[in-house]
Amino acid sequence: MDTPNLRVAVPLQDHPRGSSVSALERRAREAGGPIDNACYSCACGLVFAAAVSTTVNCPHCGADQAW
């Protein structure tokens, strides 16, 4: 019987030196990962940054923003 290839997640600090984790990836993980923000431009004229979502409202006028 064939078993699927299983991989075990290893915490970042346990990776051996010379592993496939790059310095940039390590810094991004240590900083909490990427920040998924987008810049939105509302019809009222306000341009603002908010988390990427399908339900973003303008903080000035409350209008729904298209995604």
For each residue, the residues with C-beta under 8 A, 3 or more apart:
1:
2:
3: 6
4:
5:
6: 3
7:
8:
9:
10: 14 15
11: 14 15
12: 15 21 26 29 30
13:
14: 10 11
15: 10 11 12 19 21
16: 19
17:
18:
19: 15 16
20:
21: 12 15 25 26
22: 25 26
23: 26 27
24: 27 28
25: 21 22 28 29
26: 12 21 22 23 29 30
27: 23 24 30 31
28: 24 25 31 33 34
29: 12 25 26 32 33
30: 12 26 27
31: 27 28
32: 29
33: 28 29
34: 28
35:
36: 51 52
37: 49 50 51 52
38: 49 50 51 52 56
39: 47 48 49
40: 47 48 49 50 56 58 65
41: 46 47
42: 45 46 47 48 58 60 61 63 65
43: 63
44: 58 60 61 63
45: 42
46: 41 42 58 59 60 61
47: 39 40 41 42
48: 39 40 42 58 59 60
49: 37 38 39 40
50: 37 38 40 53 56 59 65
51: 36 37 38 56
52: 36 37 38
53: 50 56 67
54: 67
55: 64
56: 38 40 50 51 53 64 65 67
57: 62 63 64 65
58: 40 42 44 46 48 61 62 63 65
59: 46 48 50
60: 42 44 46 48
61: 42 44 46 58
62: 57 58
63: 42 43 44 57 58
64: 55 56 57
65: 40 42 50 56 57 58
66:
67: 53 54 56
